[in-house]
Amino acid sequence: MAIISISLDEKTLSDLERARLELGFFGRSEAIRAGMRMLLEEMHMEKRLKGKLSAVLLVAHPHSAEKQVSEIKHEFDSIVKTQVHSHLRDGKCLEIFMLEGDAKKMGEMARLFRTNAKIGNAKLIAP
């Protein structure tokens, strides 16, 4: 087994500890491994998507990231059929994208949202 170290800000560390306790993980490493398994499973699912299909992409982000969300969305106008924007509490927003078209483009769009440091979370849901 390899040992790695990571840096977390205080809020993320606090959130990790709360999740660890609520979910019943023995330690932080166990909780982080479970999170990594979920991320890898999602990545593998997206890689298996092929051809033309319909899907939904959920993106949660702070209101301050509107510009980044808009820039990414416009890169994928060819597959975005509908977008719903909702304001949540605490300055957060939720985007619901209804997508139709090339599965690879959908995966790339989800990846760009996920890896943008200013955007919180993205989940691609496809049949």
HELIX and SHEET records of a PDB file:
HELIX    1   1 GLU A   10  LEU A   23  1                                  14    
HELIX    2   2 ARG A   28  ARG A   48  1                                  21    
HELIX    3   3 HIS A   63  ALA A   65  5                                   3    
HELIX    4   4 GLU A   66  GLU A   75  1                                  10    
HELIX    5   5 ALA A  103  THR A  115  1                                  13    
SHEET    1   A 4 VAL A  80  HIS A  87  0                                        
SHEET    2   A 4 LYS A  92  ASP A 102 -1                                        
SHEET    3   A 4 LYS A  52  PRO A  62 -1                                        
SHEET    4   A 4 ASN A 121  ILE A 125 -1                                        
END                                                                             
